[in-house]
Amino acid sequence: MFKRTTLTLLMAGLMASLVACNNSSNSTAAEAAPVVDSKTSFSSRKVTQFNEPWAMTFLPDGRLLVTEKKGQLKLYDTKTGKTGSITGIPQVAYGGQGGLGDIVLHPDFAKNGLVYLSYAESGTGGKGAVVARGKLTLNNTGGGQLSQLQVIWRQVPKVSGDGHFGHRIAFDQSGLLWISSGERQKFDPAQDMRTNLGKIIRLKDDGSIPADNPFASQGGVAAQVWSLGHRNPLGLAFNAKGELWEIEMGPKGGDELNLIEKARNYGYPLVSNGDHYDGTPIPNHDTRPEFKAPAVSWSPVISPSSLMFYSGNQFPAWKNSAFVGGLSSEALIRIEFNGNIAREAERFEMGARIREVEQGPDGSIWLLEDGPNASLLQLQPKT
């Protein structure tokens, strides 16, 4: 299906495979400015704990769905403090960065009860991410069931390894489904239109392909693609204007925040503001202007896990800011925008790897820590 650039690149990817912590890097252009940490803006409350949580989403009644990587879906009642389980979850390929991933509600969830899940699965050739949807039915004992589960998208091809699945999910204002697909640490697929690896995907809610996708005429998996040249996109979110932003882990340096534009190529692995883990240099974005450069890049890296645009009222000064969960940086990062010009505005040291950031129905900010016995945190203004 595709060839690797060099054996050196392959070995570099394997060295980086499961760590995903991006602990050091050379300084590059287009970096975010250093920001002094402050926690004067909020208080943090530990609410409960989960085992290797990956994502969360609020139900209309204020309860919280939380995915755990080993394949469990939990229902947390924010009023009673009780946690229940949702049955009917498919078997997942757990290991490394793989397992049960993102969870979002269909825009018409109140009417159709549809929930969308992403996860890693095993199959011919190795592993790959999938997105499935099912009908959620809650019971009166604090749990529920997923039924009529249907896989509507798969990464093609399945490959070896346990890293860079990506598989974040988001719906736009028109009800179209967007998926971030990592390049699975295989480098070249991000530029290969015979695969949907290293791409941002745009689909209808049933997994069919919109006729106005930029590469629809090519057929095959290329028809799914909206943009290409991505590495490990772990954050995907729309702002109030309906613009799609994505944040991804770079290699050794060069984490990126990108405004996603139709048919644009974001350059990986041909350009990056970081280098390979074995020290092999990658040309910077400014050497290849035909590739879309990031709005912000980080060296040293933050290891972004998630992305959320804030629209609540509890923190009025933060309205329209983006928030990023940081893994190796153990931080919550706030990003300000002036049009499409972005900058890191604040960095809050949390003392733990932050896997997910979400806005609560009341405008508070909720965080999931990473790993076993990980805390669910609620951030509220200091009184």
C-alpha positions as CSV (number, residue, x, y, z in Angstrom):
1,M,0.0,0.0,0.0
2,F,2.8,2.4,0.8
3,K,6.5,2.4,1.4
4,R,8.4,4.0,4.3
5,T,10.8,6.9,3.6
6,T,13.8,5.2,5.1
7,L,14.6,2.5,7.6
8,T,15.9,5.4,9.8
9,L,12.4,6.9,9.8
10,L,10.8,3.6,10.7
11,M,13.2,3.0,13.6
12,A,12.6,6.6,14.8
13,G,8.9,5.9,14.9
14,L,9.3,2.7,16.8
15,M,11.5,4.5,19.4
16,A,8.7,7.1,19.9
17,S,5.9,4.5,19.8
18,L,4.3,4.2,23.2
19,V,6.0,7.0,25.1
20,A,4.1,9.9,23.4
21,C,5.6,12.2,26.0
22,N,7.8,14.3,23.8
23,N,10.0,15.3,26.7
24,S,12.7,17.3,24.9
25,S,13.3,19.1,21.6
26,N,15.4,21.6,19.8
27,S,14.1,25.2,19.6
28,T,12.3,26.0,16.4
29,A,10.5,28.9,14.7
30,A,6.9,29.8,15.4
31,E,7.0,28.7,19.0
32,A,4.6,29.6,21.7
33,A,6.1,32.2,24.1
34,P,6.9,31.0,27.6
35,V,4.1,31.7,30.0
36,V,4.3,32.1,33.8
37,D,2.0,29.7,35.6
38,S,-0.8,31.0,37.8
39,K,-3.8,29.4,39.5
40,T,-5.4,32.5,40.8
41,S,-8.3,32.2,38.3
42,F,-9.9,29.0,39.6
43,S,-10.2,26.5,42.3
44,S,-9.9,22.8,41.5
45,R,-12.2,20.1,43.1
46,K,-11.5,16.4,42.8
47,V,-14.8,14.8,42.0
48,T,-14.2,11.0,41.6
49,Q,-11.7,8.6,39.9
50,F,-11.6,6.4,36.8
51,N,-9.3,3.7,35.5
52,E,-7.3,5.0,32.5
53,P,-10.1,7.4,31.3
54,W,-9.8,8.8,27.7
55,A,-12.8,11.0,27.0
56,M,-16.0,12.3,28.4
57,T,-19.2,14.0,27.3
58,F,-22.2,15.4,29.2
59,L,-25.7,14.2,28.7
60,P,-28.6,16.6,28.4
61,D,-29.6,15.8,32.0
62,G,-26.1,16.8,33.3
63,R,-24.8,13.2,33.8
64,L,-21.4,12.4,32.4
65,L,-20.3,9.6,30.1
66,V,-16.6,8.6,30.5
67,T,-14.7,6.1,28.4
68,E,-11.9,3.9,29.9
69,K,-9.2,2.6,27.6
70,K,-9.7,-1.1,28.5
71,G,-13.2,-1.0,27.1
72,Q,-15.5,0.3,29.8
73,L,-18.1,3.1,29.5
74,K,-19.1,4.7,32.7
75,L,-22.0,6.9,33.6
76,Y,-21.3,9.4,36.4
77,D,-24.1,11.2,38.1
78,T,-22.8,14.7,39.1
79,K,-25.6,15.2,41.5
80,T,-25.5,12.0,43.5
81,G,-21.8,11.1,43.0
82,K,-22.7,7.6,41.9
83,T,-21.0,5.8,39.0
84,G,-22.7,3.2,36.9
85,S,-21.8,1.1,33.8
86,I,-23.0,1.1,30.2
87,T,-23.1,-2.4,28.7
88,G,-22.9,-3.4,25.0
89,I,-19.4,-1.9,24.4
90,P,-17.5,-3.7,21.6
91,Q,-14.3,-5.5,22.3
92,V,-11.3,-3.1,21.9
93,A,-7.6,-3.7,21.1
94,Y,-6.1,-2.4,24.3
95,G,-2.4,-1.7,24.6
96,G,-0.1,1.3,24.2
97,Q,-2.2,4.2,23.0
98,G,-4.9,1.9,21.8
99,G,-8.3,1.0,23.4
100,L,-11.6,2.7,23.9
101,G,-11.3,6.4,22.8
102,D,-13.6,9.3,22.2
103,I,-17.3,9.6,22.8
104,V,-19.7,12.2,21.5
105,L,-23.5,12.6,21.2
106,H,-25.4,12.9,17.9
107,P,-26.6,16.5,17.5
108,D,-30.2,15.1,17.7
109,F,-29.4,12.8,20.6
110,A,-32.5,14.0,22.5
111,K,-34.6,12.6,19.7
112,N,-32.6,9.6,18.5
113,G,-30.4,8.5,21.5
114,L,-27.4,7.9,19.2
115,V,-23.9,7.9,20.7
116,Y,-20.6,7.8,18.7
117,L,-17.5,5.9,20.0
118,S,-14.0,5.5,18.7
119,Y,-11.7,2.6,19.6
120,A,-8.9,0.5,18.3
121,E,-9.6,-2.9,16.9
122,S,-7.5,-5.8,15.7
123,G,-7.8,-7.4,12.2
124,T,-5.9,-8.5,9.2
125,G,-2.6,-6.6,9.0
126,G,-2.6,-5.4,12.6
127,K,-4.7,-2.7,14.3
128,G,-6.6,0.4,13.4
129,A,-9.1,2.9,14.8
130,V,-12.8,2.7,14.1
131,V,-15.8,4.8,14.8
132,A,-19.1,3.2,15.7
133,R,-22.5,4.4,16.7
134,G,-25.2,2.9,18.8
135,K,-28.4,3.7,20.7
136,L,-28.0,4.6,24.3
137,T,-30.8,3.4,26.7
138,L,-30.4,4.4,30.4
139,N,-32.0,2.5,33.2
140,N,-33.3,3.5,36.6
141,T,-30.4,2.0,38.5
142,G,-27.7,4.4,37.3
143,G,-26.5,2.5,34.3
144,G,-27.6,1.6,30.8
145,Q,-27.0,-0.2,27.5
146,L,-25.7,0.5,24.0
147,S,-27.6,-1.4,21.3
148,Q,-27.7,-1.5,17.5
149,L,-24.0,-0.8,17.4
150,Q,-22.7,-0.2,13.9
151,V,-19.2,0.5,12.7
152,I,-19.4,3.5,10.2
153,W,-15.7,4.2,9.6
154,R,-12.3,2.4,9.8
155,Q,-8.7,3.4,9.4
156,V,-7.3,1.8,6.2
157,P,-5.0,-0.1,6.2
158,K,-4.6,-1.8,9.5
159,V,-0.9,-1.8,10.5
160,S,1.4,-3.0,13.3
161,G,2.0,-1.0,16.4
162,D,0.0,0.6,19.2
163,G,0.5,4.3,18.6
164,H,-1.0,7.4,16.8
165,F,-4.6,6.3,16.4
166,G,-5.8,9.8,16.8
167,H,-9.6,9.0,16.6
168,R,-11.1,12.2,18.0
169,I,-14.6,12.9,16.9
170,A,-16.6,16.1,16.4
171,F,-19.9,17.2,14.8
172,D,-20.2,20.5,13.0
173,Q,-23.2,22.9,13.0
174,S,-24.6,21.1,9.9
175,G,-24.5,17.7,11.6
176,L,-21.5,16.4,9.6
177,L,-19.1,14.1,11.4
178,W,-15.4,14.8,11.6
179,I,-12.7,12.3,12.6
180,S,-9.0,12.8,13.3
181,S,-6.9,9.9,11.9
182,G,-3.3,9.5,13.1
183,E,-0.6,8.2,10.7
184,R,0.0,5.2,13.1
185,Q,3.8,6.0,13.3
186,K,4.3,5.0,9.7
187,F,5.2,8.5,8.4
188,D,4.5,8.3,4.6
189,P,0.7,7.4,4.8
190,A,0.1,11.0,5.9
191,Q,0.9,12.0,2.3
192,D,-0.6,8.8,0.6
193,M,-4.2,9.2,-0.6
194,R,-4.5,5.5,-0.9
195,T,-4.8,5.5,2.9
196,N,-6.9,7.5,5.3
197,L,-4.1,7.6,7.9
198,G,-2.7,11.0,8.9
199,K,-5.8,12.8,7.7
200,I,-8.8,14.7,8.9
201,I,-12.0,12.9,7.8
202,R,-15.4,14.4,6.9
203,L,-18.5,12.2,6.7
204,K,-22.2,12.2,7.0
205,D,-23.6,11.0,10.3
206,D,-24.2,7.5,8.9
207,G,-20.6,7.2,7.6
208,S,-21.5,8.0,4.0
209,I,-19.4,10.6,2.0
210,P,-20.6,14.1,1.3
211,A,-20.5,14.9,-2.4
212,D,-18.6,18.1,-1.8
213,N,-15.6,16.6,-0.1
214,P,-12.5,17.9,-1.9
215,F,-11.2,14.5,-3.1
216,A,-14.6,12.8,-3.6
217,S,-13.9,12.3,-7.3
218,Q,-10.9,10.1,-6.5
219,G,-13.1,7.5,-4.9
220,G,-11.9,5.0,-2.3
221,V,-10.7,6.2,1.1
222,A,-9.5,9.5,-0.5
223,A,-13.1,10.5,-0.9
224,Q,-13.3,10.7,3.0
225,V,-10.4,13.1,3.3
226,W,-10.7,16.9,4.1
227,S,-7.1,17.6,4.9
228,L,-3.8,15.6,5.0
229,G,-0.3,15.7,6.3
230,H,-1.1,15.1,10.0
231,R,0.9,13.1,12.6
232,N,-1.0,12.3,15.8
233,P,-4.1,14.6,16.0
234,L,-5.5,14.2,19.5
235,G,-7.7,17.4,19.7
236,L,-10.5,18.3,17.3
237,A,-13.0,21.1,18.1
238,F,-15.1,23.8,16.4
239,N,-15.1,27.4,17.6
240,A,-18.1,29.7,17.8
241,K,-17.7,30.8,14.2
242,G,-17.9,27.2,13.0
243,E,-14.2,26.9,12.2
244,L,-12.5,23.6,12.8
245,W,-9.2,23.5,14.8
246,E,-7.0,20.6,15.4
247,I,-4.0,20.0,17.8
248,E,-1.5,17.2,17.3
249,M,1.7,15.8,18.8
250,G,4.8,16.6,16.8
251,P,7.8,14.3,16.8
252,K,10.8,15.5,18.9
253,G,9.4,19.1,19.1
254,G,6.9,20.8,17.0
255,D,3.5,20.1,18.6
256,E,1.0,21.9,16.3
257,L,-2.3,23.9,16.6
258,N,-3.9,24.1,13.1
259,L,-6.9,25.8,11.5
260,I,-8.2,23.0,9.3
261,E,-8.9,24.2,5.7
262,K,-10.4,22.3,2.8
263,A,-7.9,20.2,0.8
264,R,-4.9,21.7,2.6
265,N,-1.7,19.7,3.2
266,Y,-0.1,20.2,6.6
267,G,3.1,18.7,5.6
268,Y,4.0,15.8,7.8
269,P,6.5,14.0,7.5
270,L,8.0,16.2,4.8
271,V,8.0,19.2,7.1
272,S,7.7,19.8,10.9
273,N,8.9,22.2,13.5
274,G,10.5,19.3,15.2
275,D,12.9,16.5,14.4
276,H,12.8,12.7,14.5
277,Y,13.5,11.0,17.8
278,D,16.9,9.6,16.5
279,G,18.0,13.2,15.8
280,T,17.3,13.0,12.0
281,P,16.3,16.6,11.1
282,I,13.0,17.4,9.4
283,P,12.8,20.6,7.3
284,N,10.9,23.3,9.0
285,H,7.5,24.6,7.7
286,D,9.1,27.8,6.4
287,T,11.2,25.9,3.9
288,R,8.1,24.6,2.1
289,P,5.5,27.3,1.8
290,E,3.1,25.1,-0.2
291,F,2.4,23.2,3.1
292,K,0.0,24.9,5.6
293,A,2.0,26.1,8.6
294,P,0.6,25.8,12.2
295,A,-1.0,28.7,13.9
296,V,1.1,27.8,17.0
297,S,3.8,25.3,17.5
298,W,5.5,24.2,20.8
299,S,9.2,23.4,21.3
300,P,9.7,22.2,24.1
301,V,6.4,20.3,23.6
302,I,3.3,20.2,25.7
303,S,2.1,16.7,24.4
304,P,-1.5,17.8,23.7
305,S,-4.3,15.3,24.5
306,S,-7.5,17.2,23.8
307,L,-9.0,20.6,22.6
308,M,-12.0,22.5,23.8
309,F,-13.4,26.0,23.0
310,Y,-14.9,27.7,26.0
311,S,-18.3,29.3,25.6
312,G,-19.6,29.5,29.2
313,N,-20.3,32.3,31.6
314,Q,-18.4,31.2,34.7
315,F,-15.1,32.5,33.3
316,P,-16.3,35.4,31.1
317,A,-12.7,36.6,30.4
318,W,-12.0,33.2,28.8
319,K,-15.0,33.1,26.4
320,N,-13.8,32.0,22.9
321,S,-10.5,30.8,24.3
322,A,-9.3,27.3,23.5
323,F,-8.1,24.9,26.2
324,V,-5.7,22.1,25.7
325,G,-4.9,19.2,28.0
326,G,-1.2,18.6,28.4
327,L,0.3,15.1,29.0
328,S,4.1,15.4,29.5
329,S,3.6,19.1,30.4
330,E,1.1,18.1,33.1
331,A,-0.7,21.3,32.4
332,L,-3.9,23.0,31.2
333,I,-3.0,25.5,28.4
334,R,-5.2,28.4,27.5
335,I,-5.0,29.8,23.9
336,E,-6.2,33.2,22.9
337,F,-7.2,34.2,19.3
338,N,-7.2,37.5,17.4
339,G,-9.0,36.4,14.3
340,N,-7.0,33.3,13.1
341,I,-3.8,34.4,14.9
342,A,-3.4,32.3,18.0
343,R,-1.0,32.4,21.0
344,E,-0.6,30.6,24.3
345,A,-2.0,33.0,26.9
346,E,-1.7,31.0,30.1
347,R,-0.4,27.7,31.3
348,F,-1.8,26.2,34.5
349,E,0.4,23.5,36.1
350,M,-1.9,20.7,37.3
351,G,0.7,18.2,38.7
352,A,-0.7,15.3,36.6
353,R,-1.0,14.3,33.0
354,I,-4.3,15.8,31.6
355,R,-6.1,13.5,29.2
356,E,-9.3,15.4,28.5
357,V,-10.8,18.8,28.9
358,E,-14.5,19.5,28.6
359,Q,-17.0,22.3,29.4
360,G,-19.7,21.5,31.9
361,P,-23.4,22.5,31.4
362,D,-23.0,25.2,34.1
363,G,-19.9,26.7,32.4
364,S,-17.4,25.1,34.7
365,I,-14.4,23.3,33.2
366,W,-13.9,19.6,33.7
367,L,-10.6,17.7,33.4
368,L,-9.7,14.0,33.3
369,E,-6.3,13.0,34.5
370,D,-4.5,10.2,32.6
371,G,-3.7,6.7,33.8
372,P,-4.9,4.4,36.6
373,N,-6.8,5.9,39.5
374,A,-7.1,9.1,37.5
375,S,-9.1,12.0,39.0
376,L,-12.0,13.8,37.5
377,L,-11.5,17.5,38.3
378,Q,-14.0,20.4,38.2
379,L,-12.6,23.9,37.9
380,Q,-14.6,26.9,39.1
381,P,-13.9,30.5,39.7
382,K,-12.4,31.4,43.1
383,T,-14.9,33.1,45.3
